[in-house]
Amino acid sequence: MKRNFLFAWYQTPRGKLLKELEADYLQKSITVSCQQIILQIGGLGWEGEFIDCTLYKNYTVLDAKGLGCDETRKIQAKAYCLPLQSDSIDMIIVPHLLEFDSHRFQTMREVERVLKPEGLLIVLNFNPWSLWVRYQYLWDKKMADSWGGHFISRSRIMDWLKLLNFEVTVSSEFNLDSVSSKHGKYIVHGHSFFSTAYAIKAIKRRYNIIPLTPVKNGSPRLSLVNSLNPSAQIKEYD
């Protein structure tokens, strides 16, 4: 499924509302210092709506086609083969990329590799059970490779993160109540079946194995009978 579907969705009334909610969510989620390194995998073109690149000099967008707003630093590369050192990134944002990536699990492995221990990962995905997303997908079917698509459920993403030693800290969802009145909301710890999209925050954990040192057996010691009970000895000689 081509990522053009994502940009076509953002042009619809519901897509514009979702864009506003996601921008607000990302803006509140970026809490690291300006000196730390933030990597966004998958360009959107409207990064300026949730990040001030004049303040965050170390904010970088990596995209295979070089997408991203003009103010950000850019790297043109494949997500499943990141040209970055291991344990070098403080925070990684993956906005609607995995569902359009045929090498998505390898991409997740690369994310785990380059993220520092205790680093933060944010993943944004469409909800595969959303009726509005499926309707838009059918309408723009010419932009996709097949009807099945690659929409990924929240539970599957959590399983992947668990396998890669991530700890999920927050799971949120984006609900679009009414496009005509421009109402929408994202809910922290929400699990609605028909939400339009969801977001997951996770922390990379690194568990160090502590080797068990063998206990050295000392030389055996002899002990006298009743030596630990002097009163018994006194009674014996009375």
C-alpha positions in Angstrom: 0.0 0.0 0.0 1.5 3.3 -1.1 2.0 6.1 1.4 0.1 8.5 -0.9 -3.0 7.2 0.8 -1.9 9.0 3.9 -1.5 12.4 2.2 -4.8 11.9 0.4 -6.5 11.2 3.7 -5.1 14.4 5.3 -6.9 16.4 2.5 -10.3 15.1 3.6 -12.4 17.0 6.2 -11.8 14.1 8.7 -8.2 13.9 7.8 -7.6 17.6 8.5 -9.2 17.2 11.9 -7.0 14.1 12.6 -4.0 16.1 11.5 -4.7 18.8 14.1 -5.2 16.2 16.9 -1.9 14.4 16.0 0.0 17.7 15.8 -1.3 18.7 19.3 -0.4 15.2 20.6 3.1 15.3 19.2 3.7 18.8 20.5 2.8 17.7 24.0 4.8 14.5 23.7 8.1 16.1 22.8 9.4 16.8 26.3 13.2 16.1 25.8 15.7 18.9 26.0 16.7 20.9 23.0 20.2 19.3 23.1 19.0 15.8 22.7 18.7 14.1 19.3 15.2 13.5 18.0 14.6 11.4 14.8 11.3 11.3 12.8 11.1 8.3 10.5 8.7 9.2 7.6 8.3 12.8 6.5 4.9 14.5 6.8 5.6 18.0 5.4 3.9 19.8 8.3 6.4 19.1 11.0 6.4 22.9 11.8 3.0 22.5 13.3 4.3 20.5 16.3 8.0 21.2 16.5 10.0 24.5 16.5 13.1 23.6 14.4 14.8 26.9 15.3 14.8 25.7 18.9 15.3 22.0 18.4 18.4 22.1 16.2 18.9 18.3 16.6 15.5 17.4 15.1 16.0 15.2 12.0 13.5 13.8 9.5 14.5 10.6 7.7 12.5 9.7 4.6 13.2 7.6 1.5 11.9 10.4 -0.8 13.3 13.3 1.2 9.9 14.5 2.5 9.6 16.9 5.4 9.2 20.6 6.0 12.0 22.9 4.8 13.1 23.9 8.3 14.1 20.5 9.4 17.3 18.6 8.9 16.7 15.7 6.4 18.3 12.3 5.7 17.2 10.5 2.6 17.4 6.8 3.4 15.4 3.6 3.8 13.7 3.1 7.2 14.7 -0.6 7.4 18.4 0.3 6.9 19.2 3.4 9.0 22.6 5.0 8.3 23.0 5.8 12.0 25.1 4.5 14.9 23.7 2.2 17.5 22.4 3.8 20.7 22.7 7.3 19.3 19.1 8.7 19.3 17.2 10.0 22.4 13.7 10.0 20.9 12.2 8.4 17.7 8.8 9.3 16.2 7.3 7.0 13.6 4.1 8.7 12.2 2.0 6.4 9.9 5.0 4.7 8.4 4.8 1.0 9.5 1.5 0.4 7.8 3.0 1.4 4.4 6.3 -0.3 4.9 6.8 -3.8 3.5 9.9 -4.3 5.7 8.1 -2.9 8.8 9.5 -5.5 11.3 13.0 -4.9 10.1 12.3 -1.2 10.5 11.3 -1.9 14.1 14.6 -3.7 14.7 16.5 -0.8 13.3 14.6 1.6 15.6 15.5 -0.6 18.6 19.2 -0.6 17.4 19.7 3.2 17.1 17.6 4.3 20.1 19.5 4.8 23.3 18.6 2.7 26.4 15.7 4.4 28.2 15.0 6.3 25.0 11.4 7.2 24.0 9.6 5.8 21.0 6.3 7.2 19.7 4.3 5.3 17.0 1.2 6.7 15.2 -1.0 4.3 13.2 -4.5 4.1 11.7 -6.9 1.9 13.5 -7.6 -1.1 11.1 -11.2 -1.4 12.4 -12.1 2.2 11.7 -15.0 2.4 9.2 -14.0 5.9 8.0 -10.5 4.7 7.3 -11.7 1.7 5.4 -14.2 3.8 3.4 -11.5 6.3 2.4 -9.3 3.3 1.5 -11.9 1.9 -0.8 -12.5 5.3 -2.4 -8.7 5.7 -3.1 -8.1 2.1 -3.9 -6.2 3.1 -7.1 -3.5 4.4 -4.7 -3.0 1.1 -3.0 -1.6 -2.2 -4.0 -4.3 -4.5 -2.7 -7.6 -4.4 -0.8 -6.0 -6.1 2.2 -3.6 -3.3 2.9 -1.2 -3.4 5.8 -3.1 -1.7 8.6 -1.7 -2.9 11.9 -3.7 -3.4 15.1 -2.6 -1.9 18.4 -2.2 -5.4 20.0 0.2 -6.5 17.3 2.4 -3.4 17.7 2.5 -4.0 21.4 3.6 -7.6 20.8 6.4 -6.4 18.6 7.5 -3.9 21.2 7.5 -6.6 23.8 9.7 -8.8 21.7 12.1 -5.9 21.3 12.3 -5.2 25.0 10.2 -2.0 24.9 8.0 -1.1 27.8 4.7 0.5 26.7 3.9 3.4 29.0 1.0 5.1 27.3 -1.6 4.0 24.7 -3.8 6.8 23.3 -6.4 7.0 20.6 -7.9 9.7 18.3 -11.6 9.9 18.0 -13.3 12.2 15.5 -16.8 13.1 16.8 -18.1 15.5 14.3 -16.4 17.0 11.3 -19.1 19.6 10.7 -18.6 21.1 14.2 -14.8 20.4 14.1 -14.8 18.4 17.3 -12.3 15.8 18.0 -10.2 14.4 20.9 -7.5 12.1 21.7 -7.9 9.9 24.8 -5.0 8.7 26.9 -5.3 5.0 27.8 -8.3 4.7 25.4 -9.2 1.5 23.7 -12.2 2.3 21.6 -12.9 -0.2 18.8 -13.8 2.4 16.2 -11.3 5.1 16.9 -9.7 6.6 13.8 -6.1 6.2 14.8 -4.0 5.4 17.9 -0.6 6.3 19.4 1.8 4.3 21.5 4.6 5.6 23.7 7.3 3.1 24.7 10.6 3.1 26.5 13.5 1.0 25.4 14.7 -1.2 28.2 18.0 -2.9 28.4 18.3 -5.7 30.9 21.8 -6.7 32.0 22.3 -10.2 33.1 24.2 -10.5 36.4 26.3 -13.7 36.4 25.9 -15.9 39.5 29.3 -16.5 41.1 29.8 -20.1 42.4 29.9 -20.6 46.1 33.3 -21.9 47.2 33.1 -24.8 49.6 35.4 -24.3 52.6 37.3 -27.1 54.4 34.9 -29.2 56.5 35.0 -28.5 60.2 34.5 -30.9 63.1 32.1 -30.1 65.9 31.8 -31.8 69.2 28.5 -33.3 70.3 26.5 -31.0 72.5 29.2 -28.3 72.2 26.4 -25.8 71.3 24.5 -26.6 74.5 26.7 -26.1 77.6 23.8 -26.6 80.0 23.4 -30.2 78.7 27.1 -30.9 79.6 26.7 -29.6 83.1 23.7 -31.8 83.8 25.7 -34.8 82.5 28.5 -34.4 85.1 26.2 -33.6 88.0 
